[in-house]
Amino acid sequence: MCYFYRGKDALAAFKHSVMLRFEEHTNAEFRKMRQIEHDNLNRFVGIAVDNGMIYSLWRFCARGTLQGVITKGSLPMDTIFIQSMMMDIASGLNYIHESSMTVHGRLTSQNCVVDDRWQVKVSYYGMSSIKEYEQRTLEEQLWTAPELLRGEVDDVGTKEADVYSFAIIASEMITKKPAWDLDNRKESAKGLFGPEM
């Protein structure tokens, strides 16, 4: 990830290791994403191509990722504060589920960002043409529902799988520990998923 300014706006750019053909359906999806305005969705700015690498551009949120806020432990998160953050995520996720996107598909505490007013915004929504070809690390799959890991449903995701991912994020906020608390477990991420992963 890198950061830069476009005029007065600070942007976060995420590098994607995929080759993307900008076909009409891909461009239409990106145009729709640029039109989305919701208090709990991070604003999608666009796509940039530099030296053959593709970057998705999002509005920068000053407090970083929710995962960073949780793991730094610098904030005393009381019950009301946690509940408010959970409601922010649920509101953003509900908007996605009611929209033409229908699912997020990759919801994690890494792609929930926190602005300077402590409002949580869901990021990395849409982008199906990129997600389709992007390989996820084992750590990135810690929020993935078992039925997706087993290949029982389409890899794009389901609403139910998004709710599972939301529950993992909620557990992170309540326990103030990373997903599955791997630092304090005997097994690694690979051990959690079993030998077939």
N, C-alpha and C positions, 0 to 999 in steps of 0.2 A: 504494500500500500504506500502511496505517496500523496502529498498534499500540495496544492498550489492555489493561486488566486485567479479568478476571472472577474476583472473589474474590482468591485468591493466584496464579492462573494468568495468565501473560502470553500474549496472543494476537496473531497477525498477521492482518489483514483485507485481502483482495484484492478490489478493485472490478472488477465485470464489467459491460461495456456491452451487456447483452442484456436483453430482456424475457422473463421466465420465467413460465410458467403452472405452478402447483404442482399437477400432476395426480398420480394415485396412483402411477404408475410412477416419476415424479420423486422423490416423497417416499420411496418404497421404496428407491431408490438411495441417497439421503442417509442413511436409517436404517441401511442396510448399511455405508455408509462410516463411520458413527459407531461401529460395533461392531468395526472393524478395529483390531487391536493387533499390531504387529510392530516389532521393534527398528529396522528400517531404513525404516519408513514414518512420515512425519510425521503426527501425530494430527489427524484432521479433527474439528472441534468442532461445526460447523453452518453454517447460512445465516442471514444477517440482511438485512432489507430496510429501507432508510432513504430516505425521499423518492423512492421509486420505483427507487432504485439497489439492486442486489443485491451482497452481499459474501459471499465464502466465508471462513470463520473456521478458522484452523489454529493449532496450538500454536506459540508463538514459539521459535525456536532462536537462542541468544545470538550465535553467530558469523556469522549471516546466510547468504547464499546461497553455494554452492560457487563460482559465478562471481565473486563478490566476493572470496572467499579467494584465488582464482587471480590475479585482476587486481591486487589490492593488492600481491601479492608480498611480504607482510610475514612469511610463514612459509617457512622453508627446508624444502621438501617433498622428502625423500629417497625412494628407491625403495620401501622398506618402508612408509612412510607413504602414498605414492600407491597402492600395491597394496592396503593396508588400506581406503582410501577407495573404490577400485574394487570391492572385495569387498562393501562396504556397499551400494553402488548395485545391484550384481548380485543381492544377496540380496533387496533390496526389490523389484526388477523381477521376479525369479523368483516371489515371492509373488503379485504382481499377475497374472502370466501363468498361474499355477495356480489363481487365484480366479475367481469369476464375472465379474469385470471383464474378464478375458482380455488386455487391452492397456492401456498408459498413454496412448499417442497424442500426447503433447506433452512428452516427456522432454527437458529442457535442463538446463544447469548453473545456470540461473536458478531452476528449481524443485526443485533438490536443495539441502537446507539442512543446516547444520552446527551441532550442538549444542555445549554448553560442554565436552564430553569429546572433541571432534573426531570424533564419529560422524556419518556422513552419513545423512540421511533423505530418501527420495523424497517429494515433495509434489505437489499438484495432480493426483492420480490420480482415477479415477472421473469424476464431474461431466459425464457424456456429454450431458446435457440442456443444459448451459451451453456446452460445447465445440462442440456442433453448430452454434450460432449465432454464436459468437465469431469475429471477424475477427482474423487474426494479421498482425503487421507483417512486413516482409521480414526484419528482424533476428531475429525469433522463429522464422522458417522456416529459419535456418541449420542447425538440427539435424534437419531433416525429410528423410526418405529420398526419393530422386529419383522413385520410383514414385508416391509420394503427391503430390509437386509436379506431376507430369504428369497426375494424376487417373486413374491406371490402377487404383487400388484405392480402397476406401471411405475417406473422409477421417477416419474414426474412428481408423484405423491398423491395423497388424498387429504381430505379435510380431517379425517380421523388421525392420520399420521401427523398432521400439523398440531393437533391437540396434544398428541403424545409428546412432541417436541416442546410445546408450551409447558407441559407438566415437568419436563426435565429442567427447563429454565426456572420454573417456580421453585423446584427443589434446590437449585443453586442459590436462589435469593433467600430462601428460608434457612438453609444450613450455612450460608455464606462460604460455600466451598465449590470448587469447580465440578462440572458434570462427572458423576460417578466417583468423585474424589480419588482419582488414580494415584495421587501422591501418597495416600495412606492405605492403599490396597496392596495385596500381595501380587495380584495379576496385573498385567499391562492391558492396554486397549485391545491388543490382539487376543489376550486371554479371555477378555469379556465376550468377544465375538465367537470364539471357538476356532478350531483348526481350519474350517472351510473358508474363512475370510482371508 
